[in-house]
Amino acid sequence: MLLCRSIHIASSISKFVAGAVLLLSVCAAASDLDPQVLMKERKQNYSGWGSSEVALTMTLHTASGQLSVRKLRTQALEVENDGDKALTIFDEPMDVSGVALLTHSHITGADDQWLFLPSLKRTKRISSSNKSGAFMGSEFAFEDMSSFEYEKYKGISAREEMMDGKSVYLVEMEPDYKDSGYTRMLTWLDKNHKQPLKVEFYDRKNTLLKTLILSDYRQYPNKAWRAHVLKMKNIQTNKDTELLFSNFNFTVSLNDDDFNKNVLNRIR
Amino acid sequence: MKKVMFLLLSIMASTGFADTKTSLDLSHRYFWEEPAYEGQASEQTSLAFQTEMYFKSSATDDFLVNLFGRVDSADSERDHIDVRELLWRHYGENYQLDAGVGIVYWGVAESQRLVNVINQRDSLEDVLGNVALGQPMIKLEIPLDSSQWEIYLLPYFRERDFAGEEGRLRTPMVVNADHARYESAQEEQHVDYALRYSGNYENIDYGIAYFEGTQRDPTLMYDSMLNELYPFYSQMKQLGMDFQYTGDTWLWKLEALYRDTSNDQYAATVFGFEKSFYGISDSGADIAWLMEYNWDERKKRSPSYFQNDLFSGIRWVLNNTDGTELLVGILYDFDYETHFSRLRLNSRIGADWAVAMEAYLFNNVGNDDPLKAAENDDFIQLSLKYYF
C-alpha cells in the first residue's frame, strides 16, 4: 500500500500517460497483497495432485511431559469444484487399530462423514459439525486436520513482514463456516510457494489459543507443496502435539470408487 | 476345517506378509445377588483372545482370518472358540466377491440390532446380540455411484449357544443346544439367501434388505421326555429397512421389518435420535444423548426384550489422551415396567493396554418379562485388555 501511494504522488507530478500506466501496473502488483488472492494461490500451490497416500505419526506431549503416539494413514482424492475426499485409517494406539474415517468435504454445506468400527464391522454415518473438537485427544482440532479450502475463509488483511530474517506474507483470515472454534487466524505464508510457515489460532474469546509451526516443505513432481513437520502448541494449556508426514505417494491413482462408503468394510 | 485353517496359517506365516493383530482380555464378573437357580456361580473369571491376520495374495485378492476364543472359570459352556472371519476377497473391476466365513452389519439403531440378520449372535459374549458368530457365505457386492447391491448365499447355519448350568444370564431350565430342531428337513444345511440395496443421498443413508432362510433367533421348546429346553429354528422371510438422517448435531434413525414365519407374521421397529453436545467443558468433552423407542407387533407374545420399550442413554466422551468414554443406558419396558440398565466405562492405559468396567442391572422385572430369568443376575465386570 505504501509503495502504491508513493507512485501515485510521483505520477501526479509527471503529466505523462506512461506515468499513469506505470501507476496502474504497480498498483495491480501491490493488490496481489489482497488476502483472498494469496489464499487462492496457497490452495493452487497445494493442488493438482489428483490423489495421494501418506502416513502420519502424531506425538502428544502433556504439560507434565508424558508422551502418547498415534499412527494413521490417509488416502485422499482431489475433487474439482468441491472439497476433497479423504479416507483415514488408524493403526495406533492399538485399541483403535482398524478404525477408519471417510470424509467427503464440501465447499458449501456440511461435510459427509462415516466412521467404521472394526469390532462390529459397523459403518456409522456421523455428524461433521464437531469442528472444534480434539482430534484423538491431540492439540489438533478436527478443523485443523481438514484440507485448506480458501472458499471457507474470509480474507481480512495481508501485508509483508519479516519472520526469522526472511520476508514473508502475513495474512489474517476468519473462518467462514459454522461451528469453528476460532474467531480468526494469522497465517505467515512463504513468499515463494505461499504455504503457511506459521499459524496463530485465536479462540472464541479472541485470545491466542494455539500456534502451529510448519516446516520441512518439499515440492512433489506434480508441483504440489507439502510440509512434513507440524508442531501445534497450545498456549493456554502448554500441551503440544507434533505431526509428522512420511511416505507421500502421489502415484496411487485412486478414483471416486475408492472413496465410497462401502469400501470401509474392506480397508486394511 | 482345522486342517484348512492350519494350512492357511502356515502359508501366511511362511510368506511373512501376514499382518497380525492379537488381543488378550482378562475379565472378572461379580454377581452380588443370590443366584436364582441351583448351581449358578457368583464369581466368574475368564480369559479371551482374538487374533486377526491379513494377507494380500495379489493386487486383486486378499485373505482375512479372525479367530476368537474364551475360557471361563465358572461355566464350561462359555469355553468356546469361533472362526469369526476366514475370508477370501476378490476385487473385480465392478464387483467384489467374498467367500468363506464373514461378519455383516446392517442397521443404524443403538439399543438393539433389529434388521441385522446375516450372522448368528454370540449370546455367550453378549446377551443383547452385539457380538456375532462367523457366518459361512458367498457375497457378491456391486457398487454403483453412491449406492450398492449385495447378494448373499448362506450355505450353512450357525446355531446359537446358551449358558450352561453354572452360568448366569440363563433360562430357568438349561437349554440343550445339542438337541436343536429345525423346521426345514435340511436343518443347518438349508441354503439361505439375502439381497440388500443401500446407499446415501445428501444427509440420508438408507438400506433395504430381503432375507429368506433359517431364523437366527430360536423358539425355546420344552421336551417333556428329556425334561429340557431345546432350540427350534423355523424358516422365515424378512423384509427390513434402515434409515438415518444426519443433521448438524442430531442423528435421526429408523429401522423396521416385516417378518413372516410359519406361525407368526409381524412387524417391528426401532426409531429415535442421537443428539450431540460438543465441547461441553473446557477440556473439550462431548456428550451424546440417545433415545429410541422399540416396538414389536406381537407385544406380550414376543420373545424379544424390545417389544414395547423406551431406551434412553448418555455417551460421555472425554476426548483425553487415554480416550476415556462412559456409556449409561436404561431400557424401560412399558408392558412389564422392567428397568434394565447398562453402564460401561472404558479407557486406554498407554498404547497397548485398555481397561473397562461394565455393569448390568435388572430392576423391577415384571413376572412375564422374558428378562425375568435374569432378574437376580445384576453384575459388575472389570476387564483388562492387552494388544500386541
Interface residues (C-beta under 8 A of the other chain):
Chain A: L60 T62 Q66 S68 V69 E92 P93 M94 D95 V96 S97 G98 A110 D112 L120 K121 R122 T123 K124 R125 I126 S127 S129 N130 S132 G133 A134 M136 G137 K178 D179 G181 D256 D257 N260 K261 N262 R266 R268
Chain B: D19 K21 S23 Y54 K56 D62 R89 Q96 I103 V104 Y105 V108 N130 A132 E141 P143 D145 S146 Q148 N200 N203 D205 Q244 T246 G247 D248 T249 W250 L251 S276 Y278 G279 G284 D286 N319 N320 T321 D322 G323 R348 G350 A351 D352 A354 K385 Y387 F388
